[in-house]
Amino acid sequence: MSSPNSLKLHRLDKPAQFEQIATKGKKVVAGSLVFKHVASPDGAIRLAFVVRKKCGNAVFRNRVRRILRHQFYASFSAVKEPRWCMLQYLGKSQDFKSAALHTEASEIIRKMGWVS
C-alpha cells in the first residue's frame, strides 16, 4: 500500500484515462512541451509524463521525465481545482537543453496559474 504522500497516487495509469485527456483535453503549448488537461472526475490531481521513443534513448527519456516530475509535483500546493494532466515532450535529444526545459515547464505552470 502506498503512503498518502506517495507520487504513485497521482499517476494516470489506465488507457481510458489517457484517451479521455487526448480527445477532450484543453491544450497549453510552450516550446517542445504540450500540456493537455481535463477536469478531474475523481477529485484527484493526476499526471502523466510522455516522452516518445523517437525523442531519444531510455536514459534521455527518463532524464526528461525526472526533470518535469520534480517541477510539476513541486507546484501541487498552488493547484486550486483537481485536473487530470498529460505532459508530452516533443523535442529531440540532440537539441536538448536542460535550462530550456526548465523554462518551458515554468511557463506552462505559470499559464495554468499554479504559481504559489
PAZAPA-4460 file (N, C-alpha, C; in steps of 0.05 Angstrom, whole numbers, plus 32768, in hexadecimal, padded with zeros to 4 digits):
% residues 116
    n_x    n_y    n_z   ca_x   ca_y   ca_z    c_x    c_y    c_z   seq   type   mol
   8011   7FE8   8000   8000   8000   8000   8012   8019   8000     1      M     A
   8009   802D   7FF1   8019   8046   7FEF   8012   8059   8006     2      S     A
   8026   8068   800E   8022   807C   8022   8011   8093   8017     3      S     A
   8004   80A3   8028   7FF4   80B9   801D   8003   80CE   800D     4      P     A
   801D   80D0   8012   802E   80E3   8003   803C   80D8   7FEB     5      N     A
   8035   80BF   7FE4   8042   80B1   7FCE   803B   80BE   7FB3     6      S     A
   804E   80BF   7FA1   8048   80CA   7F87   8038   80B6   7F76     7      L     A
   8038   809D   7F7E   8028   8089   7F70   800A   808F   7F70     8      K     A
   8002   809C   7F85   7FE5   80A4   7F88   7FDD   80B9   7F73     9      L     A
   7FF1   80C6   7F67   7FEC   80DC   7F54   7FF2   80D4   7F37    10      H     A
   7FF3   80BA   7F31   7FF9   80B1   7F16   7FE0   80AB   7F06    11      R     A
   7FE1   80B0   7EED   7FCD   80A6   7EDA   7FD8   808B   7ED1    12      L     A
   7FC8   8076   7ED2   7FD3   805C   7ECB   7FC0   804B   7EB9    13      D     A
   7FA8   8053   7EB5   7F96   8043   7EA5   7F93   8050   7E89    14      K     A
   7F93   803F   7E75   7F91   8049   7E59   7F78   805B   7E55    15      P     A
   7F62   8055   7E62   7F4A   8066   7E60   7F4F   8082   7E6A    16      A     A
   7F60   8085   7E7E   7F66   80A0   7E89   7F76   80B0   7E74    17      Q     A
   7F8A   80A3   7E67   7F99   80B0   7E53   7F88   80B8   7E3B    18      F     A
   7F76   80A6   7E34   7F63   80AB   7E1E   7F52   80C3   7E23    19      E     A
   7F48   80C5   7E3B   7F36   80DC   7E43   7F46   80F6   7E40    20      Q     A
   7F5E   80F7   7E4A   7F6E   810F   7E48   7F75   8116   7E2B    21      I     A
   7F7C   8102   7E1C   7F84   8107   7E00   7F6C   8111   7DF0    22      A     A
   7F54   8107   7DF4   7F3D   810F   7DE4   7F2F   8128   7DEE    23      T     A
   7F2D   812B   7E08   7F1D   8141   7E14   7F2E   8157   7E21    24      K     A
   7F48   8153   7E23   7F59   8165   7E32   7F5E   8180   7E25    25      G     A
   7F61   8194   7E35   7F6A   81AE   7E2C   7F88   81AE   7E2A    26      K     A
   7F93   81BD   7E17   7FAF   81BB   7E12   7FBD   81D6   7E18    27      K     A
   7FD4   81D3   7E25   7FE6   81EA   7E2B   8001   81E3   7E1F    28      V     A
   800D   81F4   7E0F   8026   81EE   7E02   803C   8202   7E0A    29      V     A
   8053   81F8   7E0F   806B   8209   7E15   8083   81FB   7E0A    30      A     A
   808D   8205   7DF3   80A5   81F9   7DE7   80A0   81DC   7DDF    31      G     A
   80B0   81CA   7DEA   80AF   81AE   7DE3   809C   819E   7DF6    32      S     A
   808E   81AC   7E07   807B   819F   7E1A   805E   81A5   7E12    33      L     A
   804E   8190   7E13   8031   8192   7E0E   8024   8187   7E27    34      V     A
   8013   8198   7E34   8006   8191   7E4D   7FE8   818F   7E47    35      F     A
   7FDC   8178   7E4B   7FBF   8174   7E47   7FB3   816E   7E62    36      K     A
   7F9B   817A   7E67   7F8E   8175   7E81   7F70   8176   7E7F    37      H     A
   7F63   8167   7E91   7F46   8166   7E94   7F40   8168   7EB1    38      V     A
   7F27   8170   7EB7   7F1E   8171   7ED3   7F1E   8154   7EDE    39      A     A
   7F26   8151   7EF7   7F29   8136   7F03   7F0E   812A   7F0A    40      S     A
   7F07   8113   7EFF   7EEE   8106   7F06   7EEF   80FA   7F22    41      P     A
   7F07   80F4   7F2C   7F09   80E7   7F46   7F12   80F9   7F5C    42      D     A
   7F16   8113   7F57   7F1D   8126   7F6B   7F3B   8126   7F73    43      G     A
   7F4B   8118   7F63   7F68   8116   7F69   7F78   8123   7F53    44      A     A
   7F8F   812D   7F5A   7FA2   8138   7F46   7FB2   8120   7F3C    45      I     A
   7FB1   811B   7F22   7FC0   8105   7F16   7FD0   810F   7EFE    46      R     A
   7FE9   8105   7EFC   7FFB   810E   7EE7   8007   80F6   7ED9    47      L     A
   800C   80FA   7EBF   801B   80E7   7EAF   8030   80F7   7EA0    48      A     A
   8048   80EC   7E9E   805E   80F9   7E90   8065   80E6   7E78    49      F     A
   8062   80F0   7E60   8066   80E0   7E48   807D   80EB   7E38    50      V     A
   8091   80D9   7E33   80A7   80E0   7E22   80A9   80C8   7E0E    51      V     A
   80A5   80CE   7DF4   80A5   80B9   7DE0   80C0   80AD   7DDB    52      R     A
   80C1   8094   7DD3   80DB   8087   7DCD   80EA   8095   7DB7    53      K     A
   80DB   80A2   7DA6   80E7   80B1   7D90   80F9   80C8   7D9A    54      K     A
   80F5   80D1   7DB2   8104   80E8   7DBD   8120   80E0   7DC5    55      C     A
   8124   80C8   7DCE   813F   80C0   7DD7   813E   80A5   7DE5    56      G     A
   8155   809D   7DEF   8156   8083   7DFD   8149   8084   7E19    57      N     A
   8148   806D   7E26   813B   806B   7E40   8147   807D   7E55    58      A     A
   8161   8080   7E55   816E   8091   7E69   8165   80AE   7E65    59      V     A
   8164   80B7   7E4C   815C   80D2   7E46   813E   80D6   7E4E    60      F     A
   812D   80C3   7E46   8110   80C6   7E4C   810B   80C7   7E6A    61      R     A
   811A   80B6   7E79   8116   80B6   7E97   8121   80D0   7EA3    62      N     A
   8136   80DB   7E98   8141   80F5   7EA2   812C   810B   7E9E    63      R     A
   8120   810C   7E86   810B   8121   7E81   80F4   811D   7E94    64      V     A
   80EA   8105   7E98   80D4   8100   7EAB   80DB   8108   7EC7    65      R     A
   80F3   8102   7ECF   80FC   8108   7EEB   80FC   8127   7EEF    66      R     A
   8106   8136   7EDC   8107   8153   7EDE   80EA   815E   7EDF    67      I     A
   80D9   8155   7ECD   80BD   815F   7ECC   80AE   8157   7EE5    68      L     A
   80B1   813E   7EEE   80A3   8135   7F06   80AA   8146   7F1E    69      R     A
   80C3   814C   7F21   80CB   815D   7F38   80BE   8178   7F37    70      H     A
   80BE   8185   7F20   80B2   81A0   7F1E   8094   81A0   7F22    71      Q     A
   8086   818C   7F17   8069   818D   7F18   805F   8184   7F34    72      F     A
   806C   8170   7F40   8063   8168   7F5B   8069   817E   7F70    73      Y     A
   807D   818D   7F6B   8084   81A3   7F7D   806F   81B9   7F7D    74      A     A
   8060   81BB   7F67   804B   81D0   7F65   802F   81C6   7F6D    75      S     A
   802D   81AE   7F78   8013   81A3   7F80   8004   81B4   7F94    76      F     A
   8012   81C1   7FA6   8005   81D0   7FBB   7FF5   81E8   7FB0    77      S     A
   7FFC   81F1   7F98   7FEE   8208   7F8C   7FD6   8200   7F7B    78      A     A
   7FD2   81E6   7F77   7FBB   81DD   7F66   7FA1   81E2   7F75    79      V     A
   7F8F   81F1   7F68   7F76   81F8   7F74   7F60   81E4   7F6F    80      K     A
   7F5F   81D9   7F56   7F4B   81C5   7F50   7F59   81AC   7F44    81      E     A
   7F51   8194   7F4D   7F5F   817C   7F43   7F5C   8178   7F25    82      P     A
   7F71   816E   7F19   7F72   816A   7EFC   7F7F   814F   7EF7    83      R     A
   7F79   8143   7EE0   7F88   812D   7ED5   7F99   813A   7EBF    84      W     A
   7FB3   8135   7EBF   7FC5   8143   7EAD   7FD8   8130   7E9F    85      C     A
   7FDE   8136   7E87   7FF2   8127   7E78   8006   813B   7E6C    86      M     A
   801F   8137   7E72   8034   8149   7E68   8046   813A   7E55    87      L     A
   8047   8143   7E3C   8056   8136   7E27   806F   8147   7E20    88      Q     A
   8085   8139   7E1E   809E   8146   7E14   80A1   813E   7DF7    89      Y     A
   80A4   8151   7DE5   80A6   814B   7DC9   80C1   8151   7DBD    90      L     A
   80D4   815A   7DCD   80EF   8161   7DC3   8100   8148   7DBD    91      G     A
   8117   814C   7DB3   812A   8137   7DAD   8142   8139   7DC0    92      K     A
   814F   8123   7DC5   8166   8122   7DD7   817D   8134   7DCE    93      S     A
   8180   8136   7DB3   8196   8147   7DA9   8192   8165   7DAF    94      Q     A
   8179   816D   7DB0   8173   8189   7DB5   816E   8190   7DD2    95      D     A
   8171   817C   7DE4   8169   817F   7E00   817C   8193   7E0F    96      F     A
   816E   81A5   7E1D   817C   81B7   7E30   816C   81B7   7E4A    97      K     A
   8178   81AF   7E5F   816A   81AD   7E79   815E   81C7   7E81    98      S     A
   816C   81DD   7E7E   8162   81F7   7E85   8149   81FE   7E75    99      A     A
   8148   81F7   7E5C   8131   81FD   7E4B   8119   81ED   7E55   100      A     A
   811E   81D4   7E5C   8108   81C2   7E66   80FC   81CE   7E80   101      L     A
   810D   81D7   7E92   8104   81E3   7EAB   80F4   81FC   7EA5   102      H     A
   80FD   820D   7E92   80EE   8225   7E8B   80D3   821F   7E7F   103      T     A
   80D2   820B   7E6D   80B8   8204   7E61   80A5   81F8   7E75   104      E     A
   80AF   81E8   7E87   809D   81DC   7E9C   8093   81F3   7EAE   105      A     A
   80A4   8206   7EB5   809C   821C   7EC6   8087   822D   7EB8   106      S     A
   8089   8230   7E9E   8076   823F   7E8F   805A   8231   7E8F   107      E     A
   805A   8217   7E8C   8040   8208   7E8E   8034   820B   7EA9   108      I     A
   8044   8208   7EBE   803B   820B   7EDA   802F   8227   7EDE   109      I     A
   803C   823B   7ED3   8032   8257   7ED5   8018   825A   7EC6   110      R     A
   8016   824F   7EAE   7FFE   8251   7E9E   7FE6   8243   7EAB   111      K     A
   7FEC   822E   7EBA   7FD6   821F   7EC8   7FCF   822D   7EE2   112      M     A
   7FDE   8241   7EEB   7FD8   824F   7F03   7FE0   823F   7F1C   113      G     A
   7FF4   822E   7F19   7FFD   821D   7F30   8015   8229   7F3E   114      W     A
   8019   8243   7F3C   802F   8250   7F49   8026   8258   7F65   115      V     A
   8035   8250   7F79   802C   8257   7F95   8038   8270   7F9E   116      S     A
***
